[in-house]
Amino acid sequence: MTITGNIEDGTENRVFNDLVERFVVPSIRGNTPRRADPAIQLRLTALLEEVRTGPSRIDTGVEGRMIPSVLPKGRRVPFRNQP
């Protein structure tokens, strides 16, 4: 799992661990049935739209590789053994 993010307050490890513990581990275990809740889906849709259409929250000076994007972050360089 990879995450692209810009967490500048020193809590990146806590945020990442919380995501893994709350969402990734339970989804892999599969021992909790998923409930379809239309209210939650509507709230999620509204929040995603708010983020998508709202002002950018990215500060100036942030490296381009730290900005989430579906585009490649750089040019692929094949692995080569070094002598």
Secondary structure, DSSP 8 states (H G I E B T S, - for coil): --------SS-HHHHHHHHIIIIIHHHHH--S-----HHHHHHHHHHHHHHHHS-----TT--GGGS--SS-SS---------
